[in-house]
């Protein structure tokens, strides 16, 4: 990893860790961060040895969204194309995160705003430090939103609360995010890194094929009951033939902890 990298990627025993490394700018998303983050997600997703992905950030803040200084420079240079970054960077990034076949965990500390919030909500499981603060923030600069927020917030909170958060830009706390179901767990700020790593490691050591089916079932869960039942049947048949399932059942009767191999 070069010292010029603003996004780091490491893989250890099936756990890929992607780290935003622009702490001095609160991990604001300039072109370099967006391009390197997309490349890191795609590289981790293409690695058959990766069984879980952890997204974290250096510094006090997870991500304050788009780098506004870069955005203003783009407006001044060519206003007609200043928003091309949505199609060129944000949409591919959010699609890439959604397509990751393994569990994605994000550790959120400090500010998680705008596109930073969109990126966090693209993960499967979010763990937050108790001091984390969230906001959509787009209407404050006369924009509506990007990075999937119009989908993920509505899916998680319903249209009324999602509309309020997007229109008013109200900040909300980690405790509120936990109460609303936007985060899975809240821990003391000093424990966030270790807690997120432990959770991601647990998933990396778990039944990977089963997790992939959970992701697929949840992703398609907005369709009708009959369709959901059929997808669950198909998943059960497939997983019922897996080595992890058979070894886990054997371990249950032998009263020992199963060792999952990911297939």
Secondary structure, DSSP 8 states (H G I E B T S, - for coil): --TT-SEEEEEETTEEEEEE--GGGTT-B-HHHHHHHHHHHHHHHH-TT--EEEEEESSS-SB--B-HHHHHHHHHHHGGGTTHHIIIIIHHHHHHHHH-SSEEEEEE-SEEETHHHHHHHTSSEEEEETT-EEE--GGGGT----TTHHHHHHHHH-HHHHHHHHHH---EEHHHHHHHTS-SEEE-GGGHHHHHHHHHHHHHTS-HHHHHHHHHHHHTTTS-HHHHHHHHHHHHHHHHTSHHHHHHHHHHHHTS-------
